[in-house]
């Protein structure tokens, strides 16, 4: 009977009936004796999560005894499915469910589904409620070891999806996270779990995009994944791939598409973070600074520091403010200060992913204050840091903005050299 319920829940999710899928999960958990709250009190939950983390901090892998009860193994299986579905329809509840999964494991022992519970818990640790990224990173590594211990290779796509999309991405190089997400995509396809495979694929493309992978290669990857989505009727991921396709196509041609789909989707999803992210990216790289800022201000980013998309929205929004000012327009915004403060903090966790961005923001601040020598130092540092991290698009951007700064101070010769370097970077990136 439980297997039938689990299949029903998975099918509902596949057919985009996410709310019904989640509600069915909750009904099953209640029938199994669990108490699921209708709402989650933030302060009470934070204390509960901190207590769970404290227990994990004093445990070693050897202390994690194997779960003996088949009932609790099944219980965790449904909790994992509830976490997966609630991410799309009721994110605060996902955090409560993840915490409960770890509590059950601490009390009754650990199974392969406990490893997934730990992975979901890393999202809480890396997010704005606890914000202990290093703890999340460590817990995630323990979860991967547990999966190996239980020989649960079939659950690796689920684990990679959560860990390398939302937690490890703040510490490990973006390119490394992309590689692991691609691995999750490949394993998922090989075992027939197309739903999780394609979600890995979406995040793989996104991380590659933010790493500066050639846009033509990414367009082909989007086309390939769209064919898989149509073949396997995976409508949950379709919108995300469509948005990526549109953004990548725009950046290849540097032209606005006449058949843009983002406007219709943003109405349907009420300015969801994913759609805002793409609107910010598109408008920034097309030089429409005011529109970029418009969308950035509508982001929920400041309260969600665990989301890479949110960080990038603040970064590009902050840069747009300087470009608006450079044109002589006065546009007061808190985004530049938010951006530099957030990126400095993130840079302490991963200089590879964030140092070039910090230097570029510092350069723009110095340029806006007419501090020529200081600005040139930070522009050069941004160029070198982006090159070191292999972020070719950010190297080009730093060269371009440095050239604009040189023009402002009358150094036309250096500006021409820098614009030439920027053009080479953009051509390598695949953008006209």
C-alpha positions as CSV (number, residue, x, y, z in Angstrom):
1,X,0.0,0.0,0.0
2,X,2.8,2.4,0.9
3,X,4.5,1.7,-2.5
4,X,1.3,2.5,-4.3
5,X,1.0,5.8,-2.4
6,X,4.7,6.6,-3.2
7,X,4.1,6.0,-6.9
8,X,1.0,8.1,-6.9
9,X,2.9,11.0,-5.3
10,X,5.7,10.7,-7.9
11,X,3.2,10.7,-10.7
12,X,1.4,13.7,-9.4
13,X,4.7,15.6,-9.3
14,X,5.6,14.5,-12.8
15,X,2.3,15.8,-14.1
16,X,2.9,19.2,-12.4
17,X,0.2,18.7,-9.8
18,X,2.7,19.7,-7.1
19,X,0.3,20.9,-4.5
20,X,-1.7,17.7,-4.7
21,X,1.5,15.7,-4.5
22,X,2.7,17.5,-1.4
23,X,-0.7,17.2,0.3
24,X,-0.7,13.5,-0.4
25,X,2.7,13.2,1.2
26,X,1.5,15.0,4.3
27,X,-1.6,12.7,4.5
28,X,0.6,9.6,4.4
29,X,3.0,10.9,7.0
30,X,0.0,11.8,9.3
31,X,-1.4,8.3,8.8
32,X,2.0,6.9,9.8
33,X,1.7,8.7,13.1
34,X,3.6,12.0,12.4
35,X,2.4,15.4,13.4
36,X,2.9,17.9,10.5
37,X,2.4,21.6,11.4
38,X,0.3,23.9,9.2
39,X,2.8,26.7,9.7
40,X,6.4,27.0,11.0
41,X,7.4,29.5,13.7
42,X,10.7,30.9,12.6
43,X,12.3,31.4,16.1
44,X,11.1,28.0,17.4
45,X,12.4,26.3,14.3
46,X,15.8,28.0,14.4
47,X,16.3,26.7,18.0
48,X,15.3,23.2,16.9
49,X,17.7,23.2,13.9
50,X,20.5,24.5,16.1
51,X,19.9,21.7,18.6
52,X,20.1,19.1,15.7
53,X,23.3,20.7,14.5
54,X,24.8,20.5,17.9
55,X,24.1,16.8,18.1
56,X,25.6,16.3,14.6
57,X,28.7,18.3,15.6
58,X,29.7,15.8,18.3
59,X,29.0,12.7,16.1
60,X,31.4,10.8,13.9
61,X,30.5,8.6,11.1
62,X,31.1,5.6,13.3
63,X,28.5,6.9,15.8
64,X,25.8,6.7,13.1
65,X,24.4,3.3,13.8
66,X,22.4,1.6,11.0
67,X,18.6,2.0,11.3
68,X,17.0,-1.4,12.1
69,X,13.3,-0.5,11.8
70,X,11.8,-1.0,8.3
71,X,9.0,1.3,9.4
72,X,11.3,4.2,10.0
73,X,13.1,3.5,6.7
74,X,9.7,3.9,4.9
75,X,8.9,6.9,7.0
76,X,12.1,8.7,5.9
77,X,11.4,7.7,2.3
78,X,8.1,9.7,2.4
79,X,9.7,12.5,4.3
80,X,12.3,12.8,1.5
81,X,9.6,12.9,-1.1
82,X,7.8,15.6,0.9
83,X,11.0,17.6,1.0
84,X,11.4,17.3,-2.7
85,X,7.9,18.5,-3.5
86,X,7.7,21.2,-0.9
87,X,10.7,22.9,-2.3
88,X,8.5,23.9,-5.3
89,X,5.3,24.7,-3.4
90,X,6.1,25.5,0.2
91,X,9.7,26.2,0.9
92,X,9.4,27.0,4.7
93,X,7.8,23.6,5.2
94,X,10.7,21.9,3.4
95,X,13.1,23.2,6.1
96,X,10.9,21.7,8.9
97,X,10.6,18.4,7.1
98,X,14.4,18.2,6.6
99,X,15.0,18.9,10.2
100,X,12.5,16.2,11.2
101,X,14.3,13.7,9.0
102,X,17.5,14.2,10.8
103,X,15.8,14.0,14.2
104,X,14.3,10.6,13.3
105,X,17.7,9.4,12.2
106,X,19.4,10.6,15.4
107,X,16.8,8.7,17.4
108,X,16.4,5.5,15.4
109,X,19.6,5.1,13.4
110,X,20.7,6.0,9.9
111,X,19.6,4.6,6.5
112,X,20.2,5.7,2.9
113,X,17.3,8.0,3.2
114,X,18.9,9.6,6.3
115,X,21.7,10.7,4.0
116,X,19.2,12.5,1.9
117,X,17.7,14.1,5.0
118,X,21.2,15.4,5.9
119,X,21.5,16.8,2.4
120,X,18.2,18.7,2.7
121,X,19.5,19.9,6.1
122,X,22.6,21.4,4.5
123,X,20.2,23.8,2.7
124,X,19.1,25.1,6.1
125,X,22.7,25.4,7.3
126,X,23.7,27.3,4.1
127,X,20.6,29.5,4.1
128,X,19.5,32.6,6.0
129,X,18.1,30.8,9.0
130,X,21.3,29.3,10.4
131,X,23.9,30.6,7.8
132,X,26.8,28.2,8.7
133,X,28.0,27.3,5.2
134,X,31.0,25.4,6.5
135,X,28.8,23.2,8.8
136,X,26.5,22.5,5.8
137,X,29.5,21.6,3.7
138,X,30.8,19.2,6.3
139,X,27.3,17.6,6.9
140,X,27.0,17.1,3.2
141,X,30.3,15.2,3.0
142,X,29.1,12.9,5.8
143,X,25.9,12.3,3.8
144,X,27.9,11.3,0.7
145,X,29.9,8.8,2.9
146,X,26.6,7.4,4.2
147,X,25.4,6.8,0.7
148,X,28.6,5.0,-0.1
149,X,28.3,2.9,3.1
150,X,24.7,1.8,2.1
151,X,25.8,1.3,-1.5
152,X,23.0,3.6,-2.5
153,X,24.2,4.8,-5.9
154,X,20.6,5.1,-7.1
155,X,20.2,8.1,-4.7
156,X,23.4,9.9,-5.8
157,X,21.4,12.1,-8.3
158,X,19.2,13.3,-5.5
159,X,22.2,14.0,-3.2
160,X,24.2,15.7,-5.9
161,X,21.2,17.9,-6.9
162,X,20.8,19.3,-3.4
163,X,24.4,19.5,-2.4
164,X,26.1,20.8,-5.5
165,X,23.3,23.2,-6.4
166,X,22.8,24.9,-3.0
167,X,25.6,24.1,-0.5
168,X,28.9,23.1,-2.0
169,X,28.6,25.8,-4.6
170,X,29.5,28.4,-2.0
171,X,32.8,26.7,-1.2
172,X,33.9,24.6,-4.2
173,X,34.7,26.1,-7.6
174,X,31.6,26.6,-9.8
175,X,33.2,24.4,-12.4
176,X,33.6,21.5,-10.0
177,X,30.0,21.8,-8.9
178,X,28.9,21.8,-12.5
179,X,30.9,18.6,-13.1
180,X,29.2,16.8,-10.2
181,X,25.7,18.0,-11.4
182,X,26.5,16.6,-14.8
183,X,27.4,13.4,-13.1
184,X,24.0,13.4,-11.3
185,X,22.3,14.0,-14.6
186,X,24.1,11.1,-16.3
187,X,23.5,8.7,-13.4
188,X,19.8,9.7,-13.2
189,X,19.3,9.0,-16.9
190,X,21.1,5.7,-16.6
191,X,18.8,4.4,-13.8
192,X,15.6,5.8,-15.3
193,X,15.1,8.6,-12.8
194,X,14.5,11.2,-15.5
195,X,12.8,13.7,-13.1
196,X,15.9,14.1,-10.8
197,X,18.3,13.7,-13.8
198,X,16.8,16.7,-15.6
199,X,16.8,18.9,-12.5
200,X,20.5,18.1,-12.2
201,X,20.8,19.1,-15.8
202,X,19.1,22.4,-15.3
203,X,21.5,23.3,-12.4
204,X,24.5,22.0,-14.5
205,X,23.7,24.4,-17.3
206,X,23.2,27.3,-14.8
207,X,26.5,26.7,-13.1
208,X,28.3,26.4,-16.4
209,X,26.6,29.6,-17.5
210,X,27.8,31.5,-14.4
211,X,31.3,30.0,-14.9
212,X,31.5,31.5,-18.4
213,X,31.3,28.3,-20.4
214,X,31.0,29.0,-24.2
215,X,27.4,30.1,-24.9
216,X,27.1,28.0,-28.1
217,X,28.0,24.9,-26.2
218,X,25.4,25.7,-23.6
219,X,22.7,26.4,-26.2
220,X,23.3,22.9,-27.6
221,X,23.0,21.5,-24.1
222,X,19.7,23.3,-23.6
223,X,18.4,22.0,-26.9
224,X,19.4,18.4,-25.9
225,X,17.7,18.7,-22.5
226,X,14.6,20.2,-24.0
227,X,14.3,17.1,-26.3
228,X,14.6,14.9,-23.2
229,X,11.9,17.0,-21.4
230,X,9.5,16.6,-24.3
231,X,10.2,12.8,-24.5
232,X,9.7,12.1,-20.8
233,X,7.0,14.8,-20.2
234,X,9.0,16.5,-17.4
235,X,7.1,19.8,-17.3
236,X,8.5,20.8,-13.9
237,X,11.9,21.5,-15.5
238,X,10.6,22.8,-18.8
239,X,10.2,26.4,-17.7
240,X,13.7,26.6,-16.3
241,X,15.3,25.3,-19.5
242,X,13.2,27.6,-21.6
243,X,14.4,30.5,-19.6
244,X,18.0,29.4,-19.9
245,X,17.6,28.9,-23.7
246,X,16.2,32.4,-24.0
247,X,18.9,34.1,-21.9
248,X,21.7,32.2,-23.7
249,X,20.3,33.0,-27.2
250,X,20.0,36.7,-26.3
251,X,23.6,36.9,-25.1
252,X,24.9,35.1,-28.2
253,X,23.3,37.7,-30.5
254,X,23.1,40.6,-28.0
255,X,19.6,41.3,-29.3
256,X,16.2,41.2,-27.6
257,X,14.1,38.3,-28.8
258,X,10.7,39.2,-30.2
259,X,9.1,36.0,-28.8
260,X,10.3,36.4,-25.2
261,X,8.6,33.9,-22.9
262,X,9.8,35.4,-19.6
263,X,7.0,38.0,-19.3
264,X,4.2,35.4,-19.5
265,X,6.1,33.1,-17.0
266,X,6.7,36.0,-14.6
267,X,3.0,36.7,-14.5
268,X,2.2,33.0,-13.8
269,X,4.9,32.7,-11.1
270,X,4.4,36.2,-9.6
271,X,8.0,37.3,-10.2
272,X,9.6,34.1,-8.9
273,X,13.3,34.3,-8.1
274,X,14.2,32.2,-11.2
275,X,12.5,34.5,-13.6
276,X,13.8,37.7,-11.9
277,X,17.3,36.1,-12.2
278,X,17.0,35.8,-15.9
279,X,15.5,39.2,-16.4
280,X,18.4,40.7,-14.4
281,X,21.0,38.8,-16.4
282,X,19.5,39.6,-19.7
283,X,19.1,43.3,-19.1
284,X,22.5,43.7,-17.6
285,X,24.4,42.1,-20.5
286,X,22.3,44.0,-23.0
287,X,23.3,47.3,-21.3
288,X,19.8,48.1,-20.1
289,X,20.9,49.1,-16.6
290,X,17.7,50.7,-15.4
291,X,15.6,47.7,-16.3
292,X,18.2,45.4,-14.7
293,X,18.0,47.5,-11.5
294,X,14.2,47.4,-11.7
295,X,14.1,43.6,-11.6
296,X,16.9,43.4,-9.0
297,X,14.9,45.5,-6.6
298,X,12.0,43.1,-6.8
299,X,14.1,40.2,-5.8
300,X,13.8,38.4,-2.4
301,X,17.6,38.2,-2.4
302,X,18.6,40.1,0.7
303,X,16.8,37.6,3.0
304,X,17.9,34.5,1.1
305,X,21.7,34.6,1.2
306,X,21.9,30.8,0.6
307,X,20.8,31.1,-3.0
308,X,23.4,31.6,-5.7
309,X,20.8,33.2,-8.0
310,X,20.1,35.7,-5.2
311,X,23.7,36.6,-4.8
312,X,24.2,37.1,-8.5
313,X,21.0,39.3,-8.7
314,X,22.5,41.6,-6.0
315,X,25.9,41.6,-7.8
316,X,24.5,42.6,-11.2
317,X,22.0,45.0,-9.6
318,X,24.9,46.7,-7.8
319,X,27.0,47.0,-10.9
320,X,24.0,48.5,-12.8
321,X,23.7,51.3,-10.3
322,X,27.3,52.4,-11.2
323,X,26.5,52.3,-14.9
324,X,23.4,54.4,-14.4
325,X,25.5,57.0,-12.5
326,X,28.2,56.9,-15.1
327,X,25.6,58.1,-17.6
328,X,24.8,61.0,-15.4
329,X,21.5,59.8,-14.1
330,X,20.9,59.9,-10.3
331,X,19.5,56.7,-9.0
332,X,19.8,56.1,-5.2
333,X,19.9,52.5,-4.2
334,X,21.1,50.4,-1.3
335,X,22.2,47.6,-3.7
336,X,25.8,48.6,-4.2
337,X,26.4,48.6,-0.4
338,X,24.5,45.3,-0.1
339,X,26.4,43.8,-2.9
340,X,29.9,44.6,-1.6
341,X,29.0,43.6,1.9
342,X,27.6,40.3,0.8
343,X,30.3,39.5,-1.7
344,X,33.1,40.2,0.9
345,X,31.4,37.7,3.2
346,X,31.0,35.1,0.4
347,X,34.7,35.7,-0.6
348,X,35.8,34.4,2.8
349,X,34.2,31.1,1.9
350,X,35.3,30.9,-1.7
351,X,37.8,33.3,-3.2
352,X,37.7,31.3,-6.5
353,X,34.0,32.0,-7.0
354,X,33.7,35.5,-5.6
355,X,37.1,37.4,-5.5
356,X,36.9,38.8,-9.0
357,X,33.4,40.1,-8.3
358,X,34.6,41.8,-5.1
359,X,37.5,43.5,-6.9
360,X,35.1,44.7,-9.7
361,X,32.7,46.2,-7.2
362,X,35.6,47.8,-5.3
363,X,36.9,49.2,-8.7
364,X,33.5,50.7,-9.5
365,X,33.2,52.3,-6.1
366,X,36.6,53.8,-6.4
367,X,35.9,55.0,-9.9
368,X,32.6,56.7,-8.8
369,X,34.6,58.5,-6.1
370,X,37.2,59.6,-8.8
371,X,40.0,57.7,-7.0
372,X,41.9,56.9,-10.2
373,X,44.9,55.0,-8.9
374,X,42.8,52.9,-6.5
375,X,40.3,52.1,-9.2
376,X,43.0,51.0,-11.7
377,X,44.4,48.7,-9.0
378,X,41.1,47.0,-8.4
379,X,40.2,46.8,-12.1
380,X,43.5,45.0,-12.8
381,X,43.0,42.8,-9.8
382,X,39.5,41.9,-11.1
383,X,40.9,41.0,-14.5
384,X,43.6,38.8,-13.0
385,X,41.2,37.1,-10.5
386,X,38.6,36.4,-13.2
387,X,41.3,34.9,-15.5
388,X,42.6,32.8,-12.6
389,X,39.1,31.4,-11.9
390,X,38.5,30.9,-15.7
391,X,35.5,33.2,-15.7
392,X,36.1,34.5,-19.2
393,X,32.9,36.6,-19.2
394,X,33.8,38.4,-16.0
395,X,37.3,39.0,-17.3
396,X,35.8,40.7,-20.3
397,X,33.4,42.7,-18.1
398,X,36.3,43.9,-15.9
399,X,38.3,44.9,-19.1
400,X,35.2,46.8,-20.5
401,X,34.5,48.7,-17.3
402,X,38.2,49.5,-16.8
403,X,38.2,50.9,-20.3
404,X,35.2,53.1,-19.5
405,X,37.1,54.3,-16.4
406,X,40.2,55.2,-18.5
407,X,38.1,57.1,-20.9
408,X,36.7,59.1,-18.0
409,X,40.2,60.1,-17.1
410,X,41.3,60.8,-20.6
411,X,43.5,57.8,-21.2
412,X,42.2,56.8,-24.7
413,X,45.2,54.6,-25.5
414,X,44.8,52.3,-22.5
415,X,41.0,52.3,-23.1
416,X,41.5,51.0,-26.6
417,X,43.8,48.2,-25.4
418,X,41.3,47.2,-22.7
419,X,38.3,47.3,-25.1
420,X,40.3,45.0,-27.4
421,X,40.9,42.6,-24.5
422,X,37.2,42.7,-23.6
423,X,36.2,41.9,-27.2
424,X,38.5,38.9,-27.2
425,X,37.0,37.6,-24.0
426,X,33.4,38.0,-25.2
427,X,34.2,36.3,-28.5
428,X,35.7,33.3,-26.5
429,X,32.6,33.3,-24.4
430,X,30.5,33.2,-27.6
431,X,28.8,36.6,-27.2
432,X,28.9,39.1,-30.1
